[in-house]
Amino acid sequence: MTMSKKFYVSSSILWLLTIIVFSQAAIAQRVMEKLNRALVVVPDGAGKSFISWRSLAADPETLAFNLYRQEKGAKKIKCNAFPIAKTTSFQDSGLDTLKQYVYSITAISNGKESETLSEFVFAANAKRYLSIPLQTPVGYSPNDASVGDLDGDGSYEIILHQTGRGRDNASAGYSDAPIFQAYHLDGSLLWTINLGKNIREGAHYTQFMVYDLDGDGIAEVCMKTADGTIDGLGKPIGDSTKDYRNKDGKILDGPEYFTVFDGKTGAALATVPYLPARGDIGGWGGRGGNGGNDRTGNRVDRFTACVAYLDGVLPSVVMCRGYYGRTVLAAWDWRGGKLSSRWVFDSENGANPFSGMGNHNLSVADVDADGKDEIIFGSMCVDDNGKGLYSTGLRHGDAIHVSDLDLSNPGLEVYGVHEIEENTKGAGIAMYDAKTGKILWTSDQDKDVGRGVAADIDPNYPGAETWGGSEGLKSAKGESIGPAPRSVNFIIQWDGEPIYELLNGTSIEKWDYTNKQLVRMLDAREYGCVSNNGSKSNPVLSADLLGDWREEVIYRSADNKELRIFSTNLPTTYKFYALMQDPQYRLSVAWQNVGYNQPPHTSFFMGNGMQQPPKPNAVEVKSQPSKVKK
């Protein structure tokens, strides 16, 4: 009896340990970029300034900071009377507008002060924005951008898509070659990549992914390429003498490639045939919101892309083709200097429930909380293993939002709008469960809805509010709660409260939920800026790039000679870690340039009454040694 009992207890312990080990293995830590403090200063030109910096997910709760100000040739002055602990921002005053200053921060932990962590040099009469001078090619204008740490110092560089004459897929005509440039924040040009005449310019052709794919601390840049693409070292890919453009300016013949470029130099590291190939160009239409088909390249040349942690540890690039009918997703791994295919998902034909369910954009999230990402592609979801997880049957659409939108429904939700046209039927708007695809509610029945947004803009209702279509503002449960804002585009964290502001064109506005109207907070037109992509009215990029947890927005100047980064100058009582350290948000920024641009979302509810964000299950790569980043 005693021996049996001992054996029973030992077996139980062994079984428990086995469960723990396998649980830990199942939820591995993601390898993510290491970020610095990204100190930023916004002067008002009249002797005051607003300073903020990053809080990091790994910071101890008791970590505090000191802020110093220094004039040229003078001693440092500590700005704060007491350690700054409850926020990572500070308002300063008494500046001489004729002088230049340097702000710097140190950390205080266990009573000890660190060396300088970050500093920012500026003139007290500087402009409201951070200017990045550009070397824009003649006839081109800055368009979408992404960010990545291209030199491993913990600070972002900007990878910018310079666009000339572009063409939509449905239109005939020749386009200019798409050009990509990488810049430091001081305007230093790192490299230029010219995709060449055999890649058409347009929102549906030229998706580009920027991310550290192999965990070495340096981001790679990935794109579809072709014969005649010139990398950052001036070397051609394929046969540069070839010209595959037909009489309509479309490229429906010739080889297609997928290339990984070095983030530091722009050099092509690996080039392989693009998956999937065109095949029968008439085989990409059929079932969908747009039920038709064509043989002119309108449907076959619809591209999207994303980055996802499919193994839960290192990210993969997923390059996609098609969404009106046949949809194919091809996942690639960049490991140890080699590019390999992980899996290919193919909806195949109209009889497949996944056919026609893609979007003009997509999202990436861990919908089942297993540490691995899924791709939410409009009305369907592809699992981390490349198998179809579910299809809602709602057809394709123009906008999608994924986050914890409904606080009463466990996990994440998806809110999207859908094109209902050409005598098809269905919901123009729907909210569904991100894990199961269960439709929670619908609206705008049998209506083609082109825009929709989900975000918390009214504290009187739990969770996010939604709007788009013709039925006004709705609660997370789909209940009508009044008129909707006229701004139906991007959202942004801008003021001191975690309730969202609205970003549309060059304007940031606050929804006055009491008086049911928008209140202007910033209009970048006053600073000589314009928006991108015609009626889509997008910024170059919106993301948490600098300073505290609030987001920045990048616009181009009207003369196309600069990028201008706007950061908030409003105080806050909240302290959250940098949003870029939330894996879902970071991946949202990576895919923001895809198709019809959409704003980034966090994996947790952000809004009125929110809890402190959960710490990400991630480990940072080691940053490369460098001097303090200005």
C-alpha positions as CSV (number, residue, x, y, z in Angstrom):
1,M,0.0,0.0,0.0
2,T,2.7,2.4,0.9
3,M,4.7,1.7,-2.3
4,S,1.6,2.1,-4.4
5,K,0.7,5.3,-2.7
6,K,4.2,6.7,-3.3
7,F,4.1,5.6,-6.8
8,Y,0.7,7.3,-7.3
9,V,2.0,10.6,-5.9
10,S,5.1,10.5,-8.0
11,S,3.1,9.8,-11.1
12,S,0.8,12.7,-10.3
13,I,3.7,15.0,-9.9
14,L,5.3,13.7,-13.1
15,W,2.0,14.2,-15.0
16,L,1.7,17.7,-13.7
17,L,5.2,18.6,-14.7
18,T,4.5,17.1,-18.1
19,I,1.5,19.3,-18.5
20,I,3.5,22.4,-17.4
21,V,6.3,21.6,-19.9
22,F,4.0,21.0,-22.8
23,S,2.0,24.2,-21.9
24,Q,5.1,26.2,-21.9
25,A,6.2,24.7,-25.2
26,A,2.8,25.4,-26.7
27,I,2.9,29.1,-25.7
28,A,6.4,30.0,-26.8
29,Q,7.8,33.5,-26.5
30,R,7.8,35.7,-29.6
31,V,11.1,37.3,-30.7
32,M,10.4,41.0,-31.2
33,E,12.5,44.1,-31.8
34,K,14.2,45.9,-29.0
35,L,13.1,49.5,-28.7
36,N,14.8,52.5,-27.2
37,R,13.0,55.3,-25.2
38,A,12.4,57.5,-28.3
39,L,12.3,60.8,-26.5
40,V,10.4,63.4,-28.5
41,V,9.8,67.2,-27.9
42,V,6.9,69.3,-29.2
43,P,7.6,73.0,-28.7
44,D,4.8,75.6,-28.9
45,G,7.2,78.3,-30.3
46,A,6.3,80.6,-27.3
47,G,8.5,79.2,-24.6
48,K,6.8,76.0,-23.7
49,S,7.4,72.4,-24.7
50,F,5.8,69.0,-24.2
51,I,8.2,66.1,-23.8
52,S,7.4,62.4,-23.8
53,W,9.2,59.0,-24.1
54,R,8.5,55.3,-24.2
55,S,7.5,53.2,-21.3
56,L,8.5,49.6,-22.1
57,A,6.7,46.4,-21.3
58,A,9.7,45.0,-19.4
59,D,9.9,48.1,-17.1
60,P,9.4,47.4,-13.4
61,E,6.3,49.1,-12.0
62,T,8.4,51.2,-9.7
63,L,10.6,52.6,-12.5
64,A,10.8,56.4,-12.5
65,F,12.6,59.0,-14.6
66,N,14.4,62.3,-14.4
67,L,14.2,64.8,-17.2
68,Y,17.1,67.2,-17.9
69,R,17.3,70.3,-20.0
70,Q,20.5,71.8,-21.2
71,E,21.4,74.9,-23.2
72,K,24.5,74.8,-25.4
73,G,27.6,75.4,-23.3
74,A,25.6,75.3,-20.0
75,K,25.1,72.7,-17.3
76,K,22.2,70.4,-17.3
77,I,19.1,71.4,-15.3
78,K,16.8,68.8,-13.8
79,C,13.2,69.8,-14.9
80,N,11.3,67.7,-12.4
81,A,11.1,68.3,-8.7
82,F,10.3,64.7,-8.0
83,P,10.9,61.5,-10.0
84,I,8.4,61.1,-12.8
85,A,6.7,57.8,-12.1
86,K,3.0,58.0,-13.0
87,T,3.5,59.0,-16.7
88,T,6.3,59.2,-19.3
89,S,5.7,62.8,-20.2
90,F,6.3,66.3,-18.9
91,Q,5.4,69.9,-19.7
92,D,8.2,72.4,-19.5
93,S,8.2,76.2,-19.7
94,G,10.4,79.2,-19.5
95,L,12.3,78.5,-22.8
96,D,14.1,81.3,-24.7
97,T,12.7,81.0,-28.2
98,L,16.1,82.2,-29.6
99,K,18.0,79.3,-28.1
100,Q,18.6,75.7,-28.8
101,Y,18.2,73.0,-26.1
102,V,18.8,69.4,-25.4
103,Y,16.4,67.3,-23.3
104,S,17.6,64.0,-21.9
105,I,16.1,61.3,-19.6
106,T,17.5,58.9,-17.1
107,A,15.9,56.1,-15.2
108,I,15.7,55.7,-11.4
109,S,15.6,52.1,-10.1
110,N,16.2,51.0,-6.5
111,G,17.4,54.5,-5.8
112,K,20.1,54.5,-8.5
113,E,20.1,56.7,-11.5
114,S,21.0,55.3,-14.9
115,E,23.1,56.9,-17.6
116,T,21.3,59.0,-20.3
117,L,18.8,56.8,-22.1
118,S,17.6,59.1,-24.8
119,E,18.0,62.7,-25.8
120,F,16.5,65.2,-28.2
121,V,18.0,68.3,-29.7
122,F,15.7,71.1,-30.8
123,A,15.3,74.9,-31.1
124,A,12.7,76.4,-28.9
125,N,11.1,78.2,-31.9
126,A,11.0,74.9,-33.9
127,K,7.9,74.0,-35.8
128,R,5.1,71.8,-34.5
129,Y,6.3,68.8,-36.4
130,L,9.5,66.7,-36.9
131,S,10.6,67.3,-40.5
132,I,12.3,64.6,-42.6
133,P,13.8,66.0,-45.8
134,L,13.3,63.7,-48.8
135,Q,15.1,63.0,-52.1
136,T,11.9,62.5,-54.1
137,P,12.4,61.5,-57.7
138,V,11.2,64.0,-60.3
139,G,7.5,63.3,-61.1
140,Y,7.0,61.2,-58.0
141,S,5.3,61.9,-54.6
142,P,5.6,60.2,-51.2
143,N,2.9,57.7,-50.5
144,D,2.5,54.8,-48.0
145,A,5.3,54.1,-45.6
146,S,6.3,51.5,-43.1
147,V,8.9,51.4,-40.3
148,G,11.5,49.0,-39.1
149,D,14.8,49.0,-37.2
150,L,17.2,48.8,-40.1
151,D,20.4,49.1,-38.1
152,G,19.6,47.5,-34.8
153,D,19.9,50.5,-32.6
154,G,16.3,50.4,-31.2
155,S,15.1,53.3,-33.3
156,Y,12.8,53.1,-36.3
157,E,13.8,54.0,-39.9
158,I,11.2,54.9,-42.5
159,I,10.7,52.8,-45.6
160,L,8.8,55.0,-48.1
161,H,6.9,54.1,-51.2
162,Q,7.5,56.8,-53.8
163,T,4.8,56.8,-56.4
164,G,4.7,58.2,-59.9
165,R,1.8,57.7,-62.4
166,G,-0.3,54.8,-61.1
167,R,-3.1,52.8,-62.5
168,D,-5.9,50.9,-61.0
169,N,-6.3,47.2,-62.0
170,A,-9.5,48.0,-63.9
171,S,-7.9,50.7,-66.0
172,A,-5.7,50.6,-69.1
173,G,-2.6,52.7,-69.4
174,Y,1.1,52.6,-68.5
175,S,2.4,53.3,-65.0
176,D,5.7,54.5,-63.7
177,A,8.0,52.1,-61.9
178,P,7.4,51.8,-58.1
179,I,10.3,53.2,-56.1
180,F,11.1,52.5,-52.5
181,Q,13.5,54.5,-50.3
182,A,14.7,54.0,-46.7
183,Y,15.4,57.0,-44.5
184,H,16.8,57.7,-41.0
185,L,14.6,60.1,-39.1
186,D,17.2,62.9,-39.8
187,G,16.5,62.5,-43.5
188,S,19.7,60.5,-44.4
189,L,18.9,58.3,-47.3
190,L,20.0,54.7,-46.8
191,W,19.1,53.1,-50.1
192,T,16.7,53.1,-53.1
193,I,15.0,50.1,-54.7
194,N,13.4,50.5,-58.1
195,L,10.9,47.7,-58.9
196,G,11.1,48.5,-62.6
197,K,8.7,48.6,-65.5
198,N,7.5,45.0,-65.0
199,I,5.8,45.8,-61.7
200,R,2.8,48.0,-62.2
201,E,2.2,51.0,-59.9
202,G,-1.0,51.0,-57.9
203,A,-2.6,50.3,-54.5
204,H,-3.4,46.7,-55.4
205,Y,0.0,45.8,-56.9
206,T,2.8,47.1,-54.7
207,Q,2.5,45.7,-51.2
208,F,5.6,45.8,-49.1
209,M,6.4,44.2,-45.8
210,V,9.1,45.5,-43.3
211,Y,9.9,43.3,-40.3
212,D,12.8,41.5,-38.6
213,L,12.1,38.0,-39.8
214,D,15.0,36.1,-38.4
215,G,15.4,37.7,-35.0
216,D,18.8,39.2,-35.6
217,G,17.7,42.8,-34.7
218,I,17.7,44.1,-38.3
219,A,14.5,44.4,-40.2
220,E,14.2,42.9,-43.7
221,V,12.1,44.4,-46.5
222,C,10.0,42.1,-48.7
223,M,8.2,42.7,-52.0
224,K,6.9,41.2,-55.2
225,T,9.6,41.8,-57.9
226,A,10.1,41.1,-61.6
227,D,12.7,41.2,-64.4
228,G,14.4,44.6,-64.2
229,T,13.9,45.3,-60.5
230,I,17.1,47.2,-59.2
231,D,18.1,46.5,-55.6
232,G,19.6,49.0,-53.2
233,L,23.1,48.2,-54.5
234,G,22.2,48.9,-58.1
235,K,22.1,45.3,-59.1
236,P,19.3,44.0,-61.3
237,I,17.0,41.0,-60.6
238,G,16.4,38.8,-63.6
239,D,16.7,40.0,-67.1
240,S,16.6,43.8,-67.2
241,T,16.1,43.9,-71.0
242,K,12.6,42.4,-70.8
243,D,9.4,44.4,-71.1
244,Y,6.2,42.5,-70.5
245,R,3.8,45.3,-70.6
246,N,0.9,44.8,-73.1
247,K,-0.9,47.4,-75.2
248,D,-3.0,48.3,-72.2
249,G,0.0,48.8,-70.0
250,K,-0.8,45.7,-68.0
251,I,1.7,42.9,-67.1
252,L,0.0,39.6,-67.7
253,D,3.0,37.6,-68.9
254,G,6.6,37.0,-67.8
255,P,8.1,35.7,-64.6
256,E,7.1,37.0,-61.2
257,Y,9.3,36.9,-58.2
258,F,9.3,37.3,-54.4
259,T,12.4,39.0,-53.0
260,V,13.8,39.5,-49.5
261,F,16.0,42.7,-49.3
262,D,18.5,43.5,-46.6
263,G,17.3,46.4,-44.5
264,K,20.7,48.0,-44.0
265,T,21.7,48.2,-47.7
266,G,18.6,47.3,-49.8
267,A,20.6,44.4,-51.3
268,A,18.5,41.5,-52.7
269,L,19.2,38.6,-50.3
270,A,17.0,36.0,-51.9
271,T,14.7,35.8,-54.9
272,V,12.3,33.0,-55.7
273,P,9.3,32.5,-58.0
274,Y,6.2,34.2,-56.7
275,L,3.5,32.0,-55.2
276,P,1.0,31.6,-56.6
277,A,1.7,32.0,-60.3
278,R,-0.9,33.7,-62.4
279,G,-2.1,30.5,-64.0
280,D,-5.3,31.0,-66.0
281,I,-5.9,34.8,-65.6
282,G,-9.6,34.1,-66.1
283,G,-9.7,31.8,-63.1
284,W,-9.7,34.4,-60.3
285,G,-13.3,35.6,-60.4
286,G,-16.6,34.1,-59.5
287,R,-18.2,34.0,-56.1
288,G,-17.9,37.2,-54.0
289,G,-19.4,40.6,-53.4
290,N,-18.4,41.3,-57.0
291,G,-19.6,38.1,-58.6
292,G,-18.2,38.7,-62.1
293,N,-14.9,37.7,-63.8
294,D,-12.5,39.0,-66.3
295,R,-9.5,38.1,-68.5
296,T,-8.0,41.6,-68.4
297,G,-6.0,41.3,-65.2
298,N,-8.4,43.0,-62.8
299,R,-8.9,40.1,-60.5
300,V,-5.7,38.1,-61.0
301,D,-3.5,41.1,-60.0
302,R,-5.1,41.8,-56.6
303,F,-2.3,41.5,-54.1
304,T,-2.2,41.8,-50.3
305,A,0.4,40.8,-47.7
306,C,1.1,40.6,-44.0
307,V,3.5,39.3,-41.4
308,A,2.4,36.7,-38.8
309,Y,4.0,34.6,-36.1
310,L,2.9,31.2,-37.5
311,D,5.2,29.2,-35.2
312,G,4.7,31.5,-32.2
313,V,8.5,32.4,-32.1
314,L,9.7,34.0,-35.3
315,P,7.6,35.9,-37.9
316,S,6.7,34.7,-41.4
317,V,5.8,36.8,-44.4
318,V,2.4,35.9,-46.0
319,M,2.0,37.1,-49.7
320,C,-1.5,36.9,-51.0
321,R,-3.2,37.0,-54.4
322,G,-6.9,37.4,-55.2
323,Y,-10.1,38.0,-53.2
324,Y,-13.0,38.5,-55.5
325,G,-13.0,34.7,-56.2
326,R,-10.0,32.5,-55.9
327,T,-7.7,33.6,-53.0
328,V,-4.2,32.2,-52.3
329,L,-2.0,32.9,-49.3
330,A,1.7,31.8,-49.4
331,A,3.7,31.8,-46.2
332,W,7.5,32.3,-46.3
333,D,10.2,31.9,-43.6
334,W,13.5,33.7,-43.7
335,R,15.8,31.7,-41.4
336,G,19.6,31.5,-41.4
337,G,20.0,33.4,-44.7
338,K,17.6,31.0,-46.5
339,L,14.1,31.6,-47.8
340,S,11.7,28.6,-47.6
341,S,8.0,28.0,-48.2
342,R,6.0,27.2,-45.1
343,W,2.6,26.6,-46.6
344,V,0.2,27.7,-49.3
345,F,-3.5,28.1,-48.7
346,D,-5.7,28.1,-51.9
347,S,-9.4,28.6,-51.9
348,E,-9.3,27.0,-55.4
349,N,-12.7,27.8,-56.9
350,G,-16.2,29.0,-56.4
351,A,-17.4,25.8,-54.9
352,N,-15.0,26.3,-52.0
353,P,-16.6,28.2,-49.0
354,F,-13.4,30.3,-48.7
355,S,-13.7,31.5,-52.3
356,G,-14.6,35.2,-52.7
357,M,-14.2,35.9,-48.9
358,G,-11.1,38.0,-49.1
359,N,-10.9,41.8,-48.6
360,H,-9.1,44.9,-50.0
361,N,-7.1,44.5,-46.7
362,L,-6.6,42.0,-43.9
363,S,-5.6,41.7,-40.3
364,V,-3.4,39.4,-38.2
365,A,-4.2,38.3,-34.7
366,D,-4.0,35.3,-32.3
367,V,-7.7,34.5,-32.4
368,D,-7.5,31.3,-30.4
369,A,-4.9,32.4,-27.8
370,D,-2.4,29.6,-28.6
371,G,0.5,32.0,-29.1
372,K,0.3,31.7,-32.9
373,D,-1.3,34.1,-35.3
374,E,-4.1,33.7,-37.7
375,I,-4.9,35.8,-40.8
376,I,-8.3,37.4,-40.8
377,F,-8.9,38.0,-44.4
378,G,-12.3,39.8,-44.6
379,S,-14.9,37.1,-44.3
380,M,-12.6,34.2,-43.6
381,C,-9.8,33.2,-41.3
382,V,-6.8,31.1,-42.1
383,D,-5.2,29.2,-39.2
384,D,-1.5,29.3,-38.3
385,N,-1.0,26.0,-40.1
386,G,-2.3,27.2,-43.4
387,K,-5.7,25.5,-43.1
388,G,-9.0,27.3,-43.4
389,L,-10.3,27.9,-39.9
390,Y,-13.7,29.2,-40.9
391,S,-15.6,31.2,-43.5
392,T,-18.5,33.5,-42.6
393,G,-19.9,33.6,-46.1
394,L,-20.3,37.4,-45.9
395,R,-18.2,38.0,-49.1
396,H,-15.4,40.5,-49.6
397,G,-15.3,44.2,-48.5
398,D,-13.3,47.3,-48.1
399,A,-12.6,47.7,-44.4
400,I,-11.9,45.5,-41.4
401,H,-11.2,46.0,-37.7
402,V,-10.1,43.4,-35.2
403,S,-9.7,43.9,-31.5
404,D,-11.5,43.2,-28.2
405,L,-14.5,45.3,-29.3
406,D,-17.4,43.6,-27.4
407,L,-16.4,43.3,-23.7
408,S,-19.2,40.8,-23.1
409,N,-18.0,38.4,-25.7
410,P,-14.8,36.5,-24.8
411,G,-11.7,37.1,-26.9
412,L,-11.5,39.2,-30.0
413,E,-14.2,40.3,-32.5
414,V,-14.1,41.3,-36.1
415,Y,-16.1,44.3,-37.5
416,G,-16.2,44.7,-41.2
417,V,-18.1,46.1,-44.1
418,H,-19.0,44.2,-47.3
419,E,-19.7,44.9,-50.9
420,I,-23.2,43.8,-51.8
421,E,-23.6,44.4,-55.5
422,E,-24.4,42.9,-58.9
423,N,-27.7,41.4,-57.6
424,T,-26.1,39.6,-54.7
425,K,-27.7,39.6,-51.2
426,G,-26.3,39.8,-47.7
427,A,-25.2,41.9,-44.8
428,G,-23.4,45.2,-45.6
429,I,-22.1,45.3,-42.1
430,A,-21.3,42.5,-39.6
431,M,-19.6,41.8,-36.3
432,Y,-18.4,38.3,-35.7
433,D,-16.4,36.3,-33.2
434,A,-12.8,36.2,-34.3
435,K,-12.1,32.7,-33.0
436,T,-15.2,30.9,-34.3
437,G,-16.6,33.1,-37.1
438,K,-20.0,33.1,-35.3
439,I,-21.9,36.2,-36.6
440,L,-22.9,38.3,-33.6
441,W,-25.0,40.9,-35.5
442,T,-25.5,42.4,-38.9
443,S,-26.9,45.6,-40.4
444,D,-27.4,47.4,-43.8
445,Q,-28.9,44.3,-45.3
446,D,-28.4,44.0,-49.1
447,K,-26.5,47.3,-49.2
448,D,-23.0,47.9,-50.6
449,V,-21.1,49.5,-47.7
450,G,-17.7,51.0,-48.5
451,R,-16.4,52.3,-45.2
452,G,-16.8,51.3,-41.5
453,V,-15.0,51.9,-38.2
454,A,-15.0,50.3,-34.8
455,A,-13.5,52.1,-31.8
456,D,-14.5,53.4,-28.4
457,I,-15.5,57.0,-28.9
458,D,-18.4,57.2,-26.4
459,P,-17.9,56.3,-22.7
460,N,-21.6,55.8,-22.2
461,Y,-21.5,52.4,-23.8
462,P,-19.3,49.5,-22.9
463,G,-16.7,48.4,-25.5
464,A,-16.3,49.9,-28.9
465,E,-18.8,51.8,-30.9
466,T,-19.2,51.1,-34.6
467,W,-20.3,53.1,-37.6
468,G,-20.5,52.9,-41.4
469,G,-23.3,52.5,-43.8
470,S,-26.7,54.1,-43.4
471,E,-27.8,53.0,-39.9
472,G,-25.9,55.5,-37.7
473,L,-23.7,54.9,-34.7
474,K,-24.1,51.5,-33.0
475,S,-23.0,49.9,-29.7
476,A,-20.8,46.9,-29.6
477,K,-24.0,44.9,-29.5
478,G,-25.3,46.4,-32.7
479,E,-27.8,48.7,-30.9
480,S,-28.6,52.0,-32.6
481,I,-27.3,54.8,-30.3
482,G,-27.6,58.0,-32.4
483,P,-26.1,59.7,-35.4
484,A,-22.6,58.7,-36.5
485,P,-19.5,60.8,-37.0
486,R,-19.0,61.9,-40.6
487,S,-15.3,60.8,-40.3
488,V,-15.3,57.1,-41.3
489,N,-11.6,56.4,-41.9
490,F,-8.8,56.0,-39.4
491,I,-8.7,56.2,-35.6
492,I,-5.9,57.5,-33.4
493,Q,-4.8,57.8,-29.8
494,W,-4.1,61.5,-29.5
495,D,-5.3,63.2,-26.3
496,G,-4.8,62.2,-22.7
497,E,-7.7,59.7,-22.5
498,P,-7.7,56.2,-24.0
499,I,-10.9,56.9,-25.8
500,Y,-10.1,57.2,-29.5
501,E,-9.9,60.3,-31.7
502,L,-10.7,60.2,-35.5
503,L,-8.2,60.6,-38.2
504,N,-9.3,61.5,-41.7
505,G,-7.4,63.3,-44.4
506,T,-5.2,65.8,-42.7
507,S,-7.5,66.2,-39.6
508,I,-7.6,64.7,-36.1
509,E,-11.0,65.2,-34.5
510,K,-12.7,64.3,-31.2
511,W,-16.2,63.0,-31.2
512,D,-18.2,65.2,-28.8
513,Y,-20.6,62.4,-27.8
514,T,-22.9,64.9,-25.8
515,N,-23.5,67.2,-28.7
516,K,-23.0,64.6,-31.4
517,Q,-20.4,66.6,-33.3
518,L,-16.7,66.5,-34.2
519,V,-14.3,68.9,-32.6
520,R,-11.1,69.7,-34.6
521,M,-7.8,69.0,-32.7
522,L,-5.3,69.2,-35.5
523,D,-5.4,70.1,-39.1
524,A,-2.1,69.4,-40.8
525,R,-3.1,71.5,-43.8
526,E,-2.2,74.5,-41.6
527,Y,1.4,73.1,-41.7
528,G,1.5,72.6,-45.5
529,C,0.5,68.9,-45.5
530,V,-1.7,66.8,-47.7
531,S,-3.1,63.3,-47.5
532,N,-2.6,60.3,-49.8
533,N,-4.6,57.9,-52.1
534,G,-7.3,60.3,-53.4
535,S,-10.6,59.7,-51.8
536,K,-9.1,57.2,-49.3
537,S,-7.5,60.3,-47.6
538,N,-4.8,58.3,-45.8
539,P,-1.7,59.6,-44.0
540,V,1.7,58.3,-45.0
541,L,1.5,56.2,-41.8
542,S,-0.1,56.3,-38.4
543,A,1.5,54.4,-35.5
544,D,3.0,54.8,-32.0
545,L,6.5,55.7,-33.3
546,L,7.9,58.1,-30.7
547,G,7.2,59.3,-27.2
548,D,4.6,57.7,-24.9
549,W,1.7,55.4,-25.8
550,R,-0.1,58.0,-27.9
551,E,0.2,57.7,-31.7
552,E,2.0,59.7,-34.3
553,V,0.8,60.6,-37.8
554,I,3.0,61.1,-40.8
555,Y,2.0,63.3,-43.7
556,R,3.8,64.5,-46.8
557,S,4.3,68.1,-47.5
558,A,2.4,69.6,-50.4
559,D,5.6,70.1,-52.4
560,N,6.6,66.4,-51.8
561,K,10.0,67.5,-50.4
562,E,9.4,66.4,-46.8
563,L,7.7,64.0,-44.5
564,R,6.2,65.6,-41.4
565,I,5.7,63.7,-38.2
566,F,3.1,65.0,-35.8
567,S,3.1,63.9,-32.1
568,T,0.7,64.9,-29.4
569,N,1.4,67.8,-27.1
570,L,-1.4,67.1,-24.7
571,P,-0.9,66.0,-21.1
572,T,-2.1,62.6,-19.8
573,T,-2.5,60.9,-16.4
574,Y,-2.2,57.4,-18.1
575,K,1.0,55.3,-18.4
576,F,0.9,52.4,-20.8
577,Y,3.8,50.6,-22.4
578,A,4.5,51.5,-26.1
579,L,1.8,50.2,-28.3
580,M,4.4,48.8,-30.7
581,Q,5.2,46.2,-28.1
582,D,1.7,44.7,-28.4
583,P,2.3,42.0,-31.0
584,Q,-1.1,42.5,-32.8
585,Y,-0.6,46.3,-32.9
586,R,2.9,45.9,-34.3
587,L,1.8,43.6,-37.0
588,S,-1.1,46.0,-37.8
589,V,1.5,48.7,-38.6
590,A,3.3,46.2,-40.9
591,W,0.2,45.6,-43.0
592,Q,-1.2,49.1,-42.8
593,N,0.1,49.9,-46.4
594,V,-1.8,47.0,-47.9
595,G,-4.6,47.6,-50.3
596,Y,-7.1,50.1,-48.8
597,N,-5.2,51.2,-45.7
598,Q,-6.7,50.5,-42.3
599,P,-5.7,51.8,-38.9
600,P,-3.8,49.6,-36.3
601,H,-5.6,47.9,-33.4
602,T,-4.4,46.5,-30.2
603,S,-5.0,42.9,-29.0
604,F,-6.7,44.3,-25.9
605,F,-9.6,46.6,-25.4
606,M,-8.5,50.2,-25.5
607,G,-11.0,52.8,-24.3
608,N,-13.0,54.0,-21.3
609,G,-12.4,52.0,-18.2
610,M,-9.7,49.9,-19.7
611,Q,-7.3,47.8,-17.6
612,Q,-3.6,48.0,-17.8
613,P,-2.6,46.1,-21.0
614,P,-1.4,42.6,-20.5
615,K,2.3,42.1,-20.8
616,P,3.2,40.6,-24.2
617,N,4.6,37.1,-24.2
618,A,7.7,38.1,-26.0
619,V,11.5,38.4,-25.7
620,E,13.5,41.2,-27.3
621,V,16.4,40.7,-29.7
622,K,19.7,42.3,-28.6
623,S,20.2,45.7,-30.1
624,Q,23.4,46.7,-31.8
625,P,25.8,49.0,-29.9
626,S,25.3,52.7,-30.8
627,K,25.5,56.1,-29.4
628,V,22.5,57.7,-27.8
629,K,19.8,58.3,-30.4
630,K,19.1,61.9,-31.1
